[in-house]
Every structure is written in structure tokens, then in C-alpha cells.
Amino acid sequence: MMAGPTPRHLPGTEDASIVETFYFRQVSAAVEQMTSLRKPKPVVVQGIPGLGKSFSVHLATSALAIPTYWLEMPNHPKGKETISRIYHKLIGRMPPARTSGYVLLEEVLDALRGRDCVIVIDEVQNLNQESLRELRYLDDDLDTDFLLVLAGCNVRHHLKQYCPELDNRVGRCVSFEPFSGPEMREVLDVYHPLFANTDTDVLLTLYESLGGNFRNWANVLEGALTLGADAQVGIADRVARATLRAVFGPKAVPKAKAKTRKAA
């Protein structure tokens, strides 16, 4: 059971393969290790958008035999709103409007006691001190054994600044980084045949604009296929530049390198 979005590729890229990167494997190991404990410690998954954090957490938690409840947080929700969202996921309905924050917190604790599950909080950087302390209170209860996964940008920095006591309880932290230029060929060859069949020079042109950001490459993959690129042939330089222009705008297209003349 997974009470949240199912891991999926961007529309138009459904036939892309899952690339088991170093960070993907770290997330899987961290989730597996923490859920094996009687009292799991929180797992942090952090990094800039587009590196595959949420995708990796989805896959890692869906492999478990326990339910996962996924919550994406808006900007600066109050502590009661944060707990209300967790209540909604656990109970299946919103709590009565006039329920006090204290009673609501206790009801959520009652729902968590004796329940093996994972609670994923995405966009943790949006939570204020009050909300983070509510999460710490839930995680600290000795009669709960759920796994708390905190995902987002600069999560550890945010915790240290606003709730160091929750940061101190973190058991595993996975910090995603873009894949590097030297890794590009290995990663993209696995990701999709369209890239595997594309000349390295063309991929380097794309990398100049996209870097090692999976979401950027997924958008280019979808765009190139829409423009008629053949996966068994690869992307020609002209199509690569047209795709960058169509997806990201003219400024994303690198200038063509001048050809050097052979000495007479």
C-alpha cells in the first residue's frame, strides 16, 4: 500500500529506465536500515530540485511491506495545519475545525501508536519552527515506531536553524548532487536508448545547458521525441538545439563552436 503518488516518469518518457545512481542506492539503504529498527530515526533526503530525490524516496518506500503517507507542504503552515494534514492522511478525513492543537496532536499520536508506516514530508524547507517541533514531538513518542522521511532543499541547514533538536535525531542523510560530465555517458546510456544512440559531442552540447539534472534531461527527452527524434538513431545536433530552444528558450542554446581550419 502506498498512500501517495506512484513513482512515475514525466509524461512522454514512460519508457525511460530507472537509473540506480549512487544517491538512489543510498536512499534505498537508509530507508531499509531505519525501518529495521524498533525505533527508526528520521531520514533526510536533500538537494536542489530535479535530481531525483522524490523519485528515489517513492521507489524506496514502495518496496516496503508497510504503508507510506506522503505530504507536500505549502509555505509556512502553522503547526496545527501540519498536524491536520498528517491526521487527514492517517484517518482519511479532515479533523473537526474546532479541535484544539493539543487534542489534535494527541489524536495523531494515538493513530500512530502500534502502526508500522512511513511518513514522508516533502518540501521541508517550507516548514516553520512550530511545525518542525510538532514533528519532533511525534517522532519522540516512545510508543510510536513510524519512519519519518524529510525531503527538500537544504533540509539539514533548515533543521539546524529552526529545530536543532529534530536535526539531532536524524539517523541518515542523503545529499543529492547532479551527475558529473564524466558520468554523463554511463548515466544516459542506461536512461534511454535515444541518449544511448546519440553522439557524445551532441550530449556534451546538451550537458552544457542541462548539467546533471535529471528533470532537465527528462524534459529534453520528451521534447526531442515530440519533435520526431528516433530512439534508434539518436539526436542530431540540429534537433538537440531545436529541442533546447523549444523547451527552455533561445538563451539555453549554447553557441556553436567555431571549426578550426587545418593547416595548409
C-alpha positions as CSV (number, residue, x, y, z in Angstrom):
1,M,0.0,0.0,0.0
2,M,1.2,3.5,-0.8
3,A,-0.9,6.4,0.2
4,G,0.7,8.9,-2.1
5,P,1.7,9.5,-5.7
6,T,3.1,6.4,-7.5
7,P,6.7,6.9,-8.9
8,R,6.5,7.8,-12.5
9,H,8.4,9.4,-15.3
10,L,7.4,12.7,-16.9
11,P,4.6,12.4,-19.5
12,G,6.1,11.2,-22.8
13,T,9.1,9.5,-21.1
14,E,7.4,6.4,-19.7
15,D,9.7,4.0,-21.5
16,A,12.8,5.6,-19.8
17,S,14.7,3.3,-17.5
18,I,15.3,3.8,-13.8
19,V,19.0,4.8,-13.3
20,E,20.2,3.3,-10.0
21,T,22.6,6.1,-9.1
22,F,24.8,6.2,-6.0
23,Y,22.2,8.5,-4.3
24,F,19.3,6.3,-5.3
25,R,21.1,3.3,-3.7
26,Q,21.8,5.4,-0.6
27,V,18.2,6.3,-0.1
28,S,17.1,2.7,-0.5
29,A,19.7,1.6,2.0
30,A,18.8,4.3,4.5
31,V,15.1,3.6,4.4
32,E,15.7,-0.2,4.7
33,Q,18.1,0.2,7.6
34,M,15.9,2.6,9.6
35,T,12.7,0.6,9.2
36,S,14.5,-2.4,10.5
37,L,15.0,-0.7,13.9
38,R,12.5,-0.9,16.7
39,K,12.5,2.9,16.9
40,P,13.5,4.3,13.5
41,K,15.4,7.6,13.3
42,P,14.4,10.2,10.8
43,V,15.9,10.1,7.3
44,V,16.8,13.3,5.5
45,V,16.9,13.4,1.6
46,Q,18.1,16.8,0.4
47,G,19.3,18.5,-2.8
48,I,18.2,21.0,-5.4
49,P,15.1,20.3,-7.5
50,G,15.3,17.9,-10.4
51,L,17.9,15.4,-9.1
52,G,15.5,12.5,-8.4
53,K,15.0,12.9,-4.6
54,S,11.3,12.3,-4.6
55,F,11.5,9.6,-7.3
56,S,14.1,7.7,-5.2
57,V,12.0,8.1,-2.0
58,H,8.9,6.9,-3.8
59,L,10.7,3.8,-5.1
60,A,12.4,3.0,-1.8
61,T,9.3,3.3,0.3
62,S,7.1,1.4,-2.2
63,A,9.4,-1.6,-1.8
64,L,8.4,-1.8,1.9
65,A,5.6,-4.0,3.2
66,I,4.2,-1.1,5.2
67,P,2.1,1.9,4.1
68,T,3.6,5.3,3.2
69,Y,1.8,8.5,3.7
70,W,3.2,11.4,1.6
71,L,2.7,15.0,2.4
72,E,3.8,18.0,0.4
73,M,3.9,21.2,2.5
74,P,2.8,24.7,1.4
75,N,4.7,27.8,2.5
76,H,5.0,28.3,6.3
77,P,2.0,26.2,7.5
78,K,1.1,26.7,11.2
79,G,1.9,23.8,13.5
80,K,-1.8,22.8,13.7
81,E,-2.1,22.8,9.9
82,T,0.8,20.5,9.6
83,I,-0.6,18.1,12.1
84,S,-4.1,18.4,10.5
85,R,-2.5,17.3,7.2
86,I,-1.0,14.2,8.9
87,Y,-4.3,13.5,10.6
88,H,-6.0,13.6,7.2
89,K,-3.6,11.1,5.7
90,L,-3.8,8.7,8.6
91,I,-7.5,8.9,9.3
92,G,-8.8,9.6,5.8
93,R,-10.7,12.8,6.7
94,M,-10.0,16.3,8.0
95,P,-10.3,16.8,11.8
96,P,-13.2,18.8,13.2
97,A,-12.5,22.5,12.6
98,R,-12.6,23.5,16.3
99,T,-10.3,20.7,17.6
100,S,-7.6,22.3,19.6
101,G,-4.0,21.8,18.6
102,Y,-3.2,19.8,21.8
103,V,-6.1,17.4,21.2
104,L,-5.3,17.0,17.5
105,L,-1.7,16.2,18.3
106,E,-2.8,13.5,20.8
107,E,-5.2,12.0,18.3
108,V,-2.4,11.8,15.7
109,L,-0.2,10.1,18.3
110,D,-3.0,7.6,19.1
111,A,-3.3,6.8,15.4
112,L,0.5,6.3,15.1
113,R,0.9,4.1,18.2
114,G,1.3,0.5,17.1
115,R,1.2,1.4,13.4
116,D,4.2,0.5,11.2
117,C,4.3,3.1,8.5
118,V,6.4,5.8,6.8
119,I,5.5,9.5,6.8
120,V,7.3,11.5,4.1
121,I,7.3,15.2,4.4
122,D,8.3,16.8,1.1
123,E,9.4,20.5,0.8
124,V,10.5,20.5,4.4
125,Q,12.2,23.9,3.8
126,N,8.7,25.4,3.8
127,L,8.1,24.4,7.5
128,N,8.4,26.9,10.3
129,Q,9.8,26.3,13.8
130,E,6.4,25.5,15.2
131,S,5.7,22.8,12.6
132,L,9.1,21.2,12.9
133,R,8.7,21.0,16.7
134,E,5.4,19.2,16.2
135,L,7.1,16.7,14.0
136,R,9.8,16.2,16.6
137,Y,7.2,15.6,19.3
138,L,5.5,12.9,17.2
139,D,8.9,11.3,16.4
140,D,10.0,11.3,20.1
141,D,7.0,9.4,21.4
142,L,8.3,6.1,22.7
143,D,5.2,4.2,21.7
144,T,5.4,5.1,18.0
145,D,7.7,3.3,15.6
146,F,7.0,5.1,12.3
147,L,9.8,6.2,10.0
148,L,9.9,10.0,9.3
149,V,11.4,10.9,6.0
150,L,12.2,14.6,5.5
151,A,12.9,15.7,1.9
152,G,13.6,19.0,0.3
153,C,16.3,21.6,-0.4
154,N,18.9,22.3,2.3
155,V,17.0,20.3,4.9
156,R,19.8,19.9,7.4
157,H,20.6,23.6,7.3
158,H,16.9,24.4,7.8
159,L,16.6,22.0,10.7
160,K,19.8,23.3,12.4
161,Q,18.4,26.8,12.1
162,Y,14.8,26.3,13.3
163,C,14.7,23.0,15.1
164,P,18.2,21.7,16.1
165,E,16.6,19.1,18.5
166,L,15.0,17.4,15.4
167,D,18.2,17.7,13.4
168,N,20.0,15.9,16.3
169,R,17.6,13.0,15.9
170,V,18.4,12.4,12.2
171,G,19.7,8.8,11.6
172,R,20.6,9.0,7.9
173,C,21.1,11.9,5.5
174,V,21.4,11.6,1.7
175,S,22.6,14.7,-0.1
176,F,21.9,14.5,-3.8
177,E,24.3,16.1,-6.4
178,P,23.9,16.4,-10.2
179,F,25.7,13.7,-12.2
180,S,29.0,14.9,-13.5
181,G,30.3,15.3,-17.1
182,P,32.5,12.2,-16.8
183,E,29.4,10.2,-15.5
184,M,27.1,11.6,-18.3
185,R,27.7,8.8,-20.9
186,E,27.2,6.0,-18.4
187,V,24.1,7.5,-16.8
188,L,22.4,8.5,-20.1
189,D,23.1,5.2,-21.8
190,V,21.1,3.5,-19.2
191,Y,18.4,6.2,-19.0
192,H,17.0,5.9,-22.6
193,P,18.0,4.5,-26.0
194,L,17.6,7.9,-27.5
195,F,20.6,9.2,-25.5
196,A,22.5,5.9,-25.8
197,N,22.4,6.3,-29.6
198,T,23.4,10.0,-29.6
199,D,26.9,11.1,-30.3
200,T,28.9,12.1,-27.3
201,D,29.6,15.6,-28.8
202,V,25.9,16.2,-29.0
203,L,25.4,15.1,-25.5
204,L,28.1,17.4,-24.3
205,T,26.3,20.3,-26.1
206,L,23.2,19.4,-24.2
207,Y,25.1,19.0,-20.9
208,E,26.5,22.5,-21.3
209,S,22.9,23.7,-20.8
210,L,21.3,21.0,-18.7
211,G,24.1,20.0,-16.4
212,G,23.5,16.7,-14.5
213,N,19.9,17.5,-13.6
214,F,17.6,14.5,-14.3
215,R,14.4,16.7,-14.7
216,N,16.1,18.8,-17.4
217,W,17.2,15.7,-19.3
218,A,13.7,14.2,-19.0
219,N,12.2,17.4,-20.4
220,V,14.7,17.3,-23.3
221,L,13.9,13.6,-23.8
222,E,10.1,14.3,-24.1
223,G,10.8,17.4,-26.3
224,A,13.1,15.5,-28.7
225,L,10.7,12.6,-29.1
226,T,7.8,15.1,-29.8
227,L,10.0,16.7,-32.5
228,G,10.3,13.4,-34.2
229,A,13.7,12.1,-32.9
230,D,14.2,8.4,-33.5
231,A,15.3,6.5,-30.4
232,Q,17.2,4.0,-32.6
233,V,19.1,6.8,-34.3
234,G,19.8,9.3,-31.6
235,I,19.6,13.1,-31.5
236,A,21.3,15.1,-34.2
237,D,22.9,18.3,-33.2
238,R,20.3,20.3,-35.1
239,V,17.5,18.5,-33.3
240,A,19.3,18.9,-29.9
241,R,19.5,22.7,-30.4
242,A,15.9,22.9,-31.6
243,T,14.8,21.0,-28.5
244,L,16.7,23.2,-26.1
245,R,15.1,26.2,-27.8
246,A,11.6,24.7,-27.7
247,V,11.8,23.6,-24.1
248,F,14.0,26.2,-22.3
249,G,14.0,29.1,-24.7
250,P,16.7,30.6,-27.0
251,K,19.1,31.5,-24.2
252,A,19.5,27.9,-23.3
253,V,21.1,27.0,-26.7
254,P,25.0,27.1,-26.5
255,K,26.8,28.9,-29.2
256,A,28.2,26.7,-31.9
257,K,31.9,26.1,-31.6
258,A,33.9,27.5,-34.5
259,K,35.6,24.9,-36.6
260,T,39.3,25.1,-36.7
261,R,40.9,25.1,-40.2
262,K,43.5,22.5,-41.0
263,A,47.0,23.9,-41.5
264,A,47.9,24.1,-45.2
